[in-house]
Amino acid sequence: MLILLVATLGMCILSWSEFTIFADSDNDGVEDSVDNCPSNANQDQADFDLDKMMGDACDNDDNNDGILDTEDSSPLLPSENLAIKYLQDIRACADMDDGTLYLVCYSEFFGKLTKNEKNNSDALELSIALSKIGTIDDCHFVSHEIGHVAYEETRDVVKSLQGMDGTMCRGGYFHGVLASYFHNIKESGASFPDSYQTICDGLIGSSNYQDCIHGHGHVCTVLQLT
């Protein structure tokens, strides 16, 4: 009788354990043990801010500023707002099968976005977010285009680089700005002015100076300038 009772209890515990392990409280097809929102159906497990704590469906602080979304005047990250605004463009590029066309599409998209939006940092943040979730392979390439368009808008290296984070996308934005500056001189047919060697001097004293020098050296190496 005791043996039968132990066996019965063992079966109950095993059944309860299996139920707990494979439970899916919100019926979204994702087990509770790995579901980033176990009480809110979200089959896609979207987590735009990548905080790895809660998915978008149940995240009550989307921009991670410590203020609940219900009390926050700007509850979403700027990059998330851009993703929502330009979702059709992003999907159109993501649906492309050809690798080259895929990159060209994203390059053109980020060029358009940079022209339309005022804050270039937000465009870079979006490219980083899309690369982290695997939508684009590498934000370094598209950040070149963001930098290129930013310079075309200002025609001023210092203004284009001031306040930007040189670590974003491995400095691709800075490379793009400097490459655009040198490209315009080369396309004009004019000889390179002596001032090209001091183009970053307006940033001396800021963290952007070293990033500018890095981008300057990168482009000069490509163009074989001394």
Number of C-alpha atoms within 10 A of each C-alpha: 6 7 8 9 10 11 12 12 12 12 12 12 12 12 12 12 12 11 11 14 13 14 16 19 17 17 15 18 14 21 17 19 12 12 21 24 24 22 15 16 19 20 15 12 17 15 19 21 20 14 13 9 12 21 23 21 19 17 18 16 20 26 21 15 13 10 15 15 17 10 9 14 9 14 19 18 19 16 22 19 15 17 19 10 11 13 11 11 15 19 11 13 20 16 9 13 9 8 9 9 12 16 19 14 19 22 20 15 19 26 21 14 20 23 15 9 11 11 14 22 18 19 23 26 20 21 27 23 20 19 16 15 13 11 16 20 15 17 25 21 21 29 30 25 25 31 29 25 24 26 23 16 12 11 15 15 22 19 14 22 24 15 13 19 17 21 11 18 21 15 20 23 34 34 29 24 31 29 22 23 21 16 14 13 14 13 8 8 8 9 8 12 8 8 9 13 15 10 17 22 13 14 20 11 9 11 14 21 19 15 22 26 20 18 23 23 18 16 22 17 11 9 13 9 10 7
